[in-house]
Amino acid sequence: MSEPVVTDIQQFEAPFGRKVLLQDVAHESGLKLMRIRIREGTRFTILDIDAATAREWSEAMREWAAANAADGGGDSDRGE
């Protein structure tokens, strides 16, 4: 079995010095996943999720962001 094809989608910085990298992971079998890599110093957290999970997660994040945008959680307040 060959290694999957991994393509970077987007990279950004999160509060407290974390770095987030989103990647498209395409397996030879046709399985496609989104890989979420969160770097905190020397520690990495890696999650591979399917499209249904990504959709559900993004909807929950969008709702949370909309509800909390007025609380000062915008781009200028990264907690660093």
Helices and strands as residue ranges (DSSP letters): E 5-14, G 15-17, E 18-26, E 32-40, E 43-49, H 51-68, G 69-71
